């Protein structure tokens, strides 16, 4: 393979990666726990937080609510990572350290 073909292939791969990353950034991911739903963009920016627990939240429930927020956040990040792996997995070796 000559250098021009190699460069053209690298440029195509870079355009494809950029397009897929932009697509991911536009997607929304909803992390859920029993009491909370948190919506993130694909770039891990919080777009919305929704408390879904019915009734009042007492002071005793504060720690539980904090845990539920953490669980929902982790759930959303797992979804984002899975989507990223699905869309960009074919480039994983080429992207080491870049993501």
C-alpha positions in Angstrom: 0.0 0.0 0.0 1.5 3.3 -0.9 1.6 6.4 1.3 -1.2 8.3 -0.5 -3.6 5.4 -0.1 -2.6 5.1 3.6 -3.2 8.8 4.1 -6.6 8.7 2.3 -7.6 5.8 4.5 -6.6 7.6 7.6 -8.5 10.7 6.6 -11.7 8.6 5.9 -11.3 7.0 9.3 -10.9 10.3 11.0 -14.0 11.7 9.3 -16.0 8.6 10.2 -14.9 8.8 13.8 -15.8 12.5 14.0 -19.2 11.9 12.5 -20.0 9.1 14.9 -18.8 11.1 17.9 -21.0 14.0 16.9 -23.9 11.6 16.5 -23.3 10.3 20.1 -23.1 13.8 21.5 -26.6 14.5 20.2 -28.1 11.4 21.7 -29.7 11.4 25.1 -29.2 8.7 27.8 -31.5 8.3 30.8 -30.0 6.8 33.9 -32.6 5.4 36.3 -32.9 4.3 39.9 -35.9 3.8 42.1 -36.3 7.4 42.9 -34.4 9.4 40.2 -34.1 9.8 36.5 -31.1 11.7 35.1 -30.9 12.6 31.4 -27.4 13.1 30.0 -26.2 14.1 26.5 -23.7 11.7 24.9 -20.9 14.1 26.0 -22.0 13.4 29.6 -23.6 16.8 30.3 -26.6 16.7 32.6 -29.7 17.8 30.7 -32.4 17.0 33.2 -32.9 15.6 36.7 -36.3 14.2 37.7 -37.2 13.0 41.2 -39.8 10.2 40.7 -40.3 9.2 44.3 -43.9 9.6 45.3 -44.5 11.5 48.5 -42.3 13.7 50.7 -38.6 13.1 51.1 -37.7 13.2 54.8 -34.3 14.1 56.2 -33.8 10.4 56.7 -34.3 9.8 53.0 -31.6 12.3 52.1 -28.8 9.7 52.1 -31.0 7.3 50.1 -31.8 10.0 47.5 -28.0 10.8 47.2 -27.4 7.1 46.6 -30.2 7.0 44.0 -28.7 9.9 42.1 -25.4 8.1 42.1 -27.0 4.9 40.8 -28.9 6.8 38.0 -25.7 8.6 37.0 -23.7 5.4 36.8 -26.6 3.8 34.8 -26.5 6.6 32.3 -22.7 6.5 32.0 -22.8 2.8 31.3 -25.3 3.4 28.5 -23.1 6.1 27.0 -20.0 3.9 27.2 -21.9 1.0 25.6 -23.2 3.3 22.8 -19.6 4.6 22.3 -18.2 1.1 22.1 -21.0 0.1 19.6 -20.4 3.0 17.3 -16.6 3.4 17.7 -15.6 -0.1 18.6 -14.1 -0.8 15.2 -11.6 2.0 15.9 -10.7 1.0 19.5 -7.1 0.1 18.8 -6.6 3.3 16.9 -8.1 5.4 19.6 -6.1 4.3 22.6 -5.7 7.3 24.9 -7.7 9.6 22.7 -11.2 9.1 24.3 
